[in-house]
Amino acid sequence: MSFSRESKEEILKVDFEDDTCAIAFMSGLFHSCGQISKSGNHIYLKLVSDVDKLFGYCEKLVKKLYGDNVEIEVGDNYSINKNTYYEIKFEVDKFKQLLLDAGMIDIENGEKTFIFDIDKNLLLEDEARRAFIKGVYIGSSTSSIKLSQDSMQSCGSGYHMEFVSQSHEFLIEFSGILAEYNIIGKIFERKNSFVLYIKDVNTIQDLLALMGANKCVLDLSNEIVTRELRNKVNRQVNCINANINKTVEASLKQVNAINTIINTIGLESLPEDLQEIAVLRLANQEESLDELIKLSTIQLTRSGLNHRFRKLIKIASTLEE
């Protein structure tokens, strides 16, 4: 299960005790994933979502608010890019009171008019605003976040969360609500829709905590630690590999220089200290300078040993010329 789906299902495990919060949640859903459609003489406001548990949750909320005699209709399921989407249909005449309470329609002289602005009066209380945010999150959010299955294996994703809507005005209003909780995102246009996106992982954690998805907050915290550990180990491994490559390259250069001397003037023509260093390197071609110092009978420092190798390389270079 994706992290996005898991977080939405965690949110849906908690029921609303307060009716205002339940209506605010439904309003968030209508604004974020609602579509107006007509079938015969009936007008519907449909919720379109890939969360299959949303129907049962909405049905329970609506019956709690307006009685058991109210039945929600389910439309045909369909698939896009391997994701299955579900339609939850609210006939406007039948659910007139819900849509009025949620600030989605206005009735004047018997005429119903759809409202697309967020009803600020519905969100006066903090808990109602949080419920509205939950509705919008479930209705329109997507995420690229993937949790690592193996602490040492990269999942290849960053931290990115976004809300997609056809309405630029709605996203501006919604981003203002999020900003009240110091959750700041940026809006841009993508093809025929608009996107409010958040890339800062700490902000994403704050958003999840705001909606009560506490398990997902912990999972994301563990993912951050896992990725930091993996990156640290990778850096250390890369550093070790770089040092090994550097040691091998230096050793090959030194061995080639010593062989040049052997094949031209011979090692016996060198001073005794250089002879010993040359023999030591030929006998231990894979060892680092620190290991050679331990094996040498001459009291040497690392810089002293390097100085002698540079002398051997310079002699070999002169002989080659």
DAPEUR-V133685 format. One record per pair of residues at least 12 apart in sequence whose ideal C-beta (glycine too) atoms are under 6 Angstrom apart, sorted by the first residue. I is the first residue (numbers start at 1). GAP is how many residues later the second one is. D is the distance in Angstrom with one decimal. If there is no record, write none. Layout:
i = {I/I}
gap = {GAP/GAP}
d = {D/D}
This chain:
i = {3/3/3/4/4/7/7/8/8/9/10/10/10/11/11/11/12/12/14/20/21/21/21/22/22/23/23/24/24/24/24/25/25/25/26/27/27/28/28/28/29/29/29/30/30/31/32/32/32/33/33/33/33/33/34/35/42/43/44/44/45/46/46/47/48/48/49/50/50/52/55/58/59/72/73/75/75/103/103/118/134/136/140/140/140/141/142/143/144/144/145/147/148/151/152/159/159/160/161/161/162/162/163/164/164/165/166/168/171/171/171/175/181/183/183/183/185/185/205/205/247/251/254/254/255/257/257/257/258/260/260/261/264/274/277/280/280/289/289/293}
gap = {140/142/144/138/139/206/209/43/130/44/203/205/206/123/200/202/41/45/198/108/106/107/110/39/43/78/79/98/104/107/108/106/109/110/76/75/76/104/107/108/18/106/110/72/74/139/104/107/108/14/15/16/106/107/13/13/49/49/45/47/45/41/43/41/37/39/37/33/35/34/33/30/13/16/16/12/14/16/19/55/77/38/23/24/25/22/20/18/13/16/14/76/78/75/78/42/45/39/37/43/33/35/33/29/31/29/27/26/16/23/25/21/29/20/23/24/12/13/12/15/41/34/27/55/30/55/56/59/20/56/59/55/55/34/31/12/16/13/16/12}
d = {5.8/4.4/5.8/6.0/4.0/4.7/4.3/5.3/4.9/5.9/4.7/5.7/5.8/5.4/5.5/5.6/5.4/4.9/5.9/5.2/5.3/5.4/3.9/5.0/6.0/4.9/5.5/5.5/4.2/4.2/4.3/4.3/5.7/4.3/5.2/3.9/5.9/4.2/2.2/4.3/5.6/4.3/4.7/5.9/5.1/5.9/4.3/3.2/3.8/5.5/5.3/5.5/3.5/5.7/6.0/5.8/5.4/4.6/4.8/5.5/4.9/5.2/5.2/4.2/5.6/5.7/5.9/5.0/5.3/6.0/5.3/5.9/5.2/5.9/4.0/2.9/5.2/2.7/5.5/4.9/5.0/6.0/4.8/5.4/5.9/5.3/5.7/4.6/5.2/4.2/5.9/5.3/5.2/5.1/5.9/4.0/6.0/5.5/4.8/5.2/5.0/4.0/4.4/5.5/5.4/5.6/5.5/4.7/5.3/5.3/4.7/5.5/5.6/5.6/5.8/5.2/5.7/4.5/5.4/5.7/5.0/5.4/5.3/5.2/5.7/5.0/4.5/3.6/4.6/4.0/5.8/5.5/4.7/5.9/4.8/5.8/5.9/5.6/5.5/5.9}
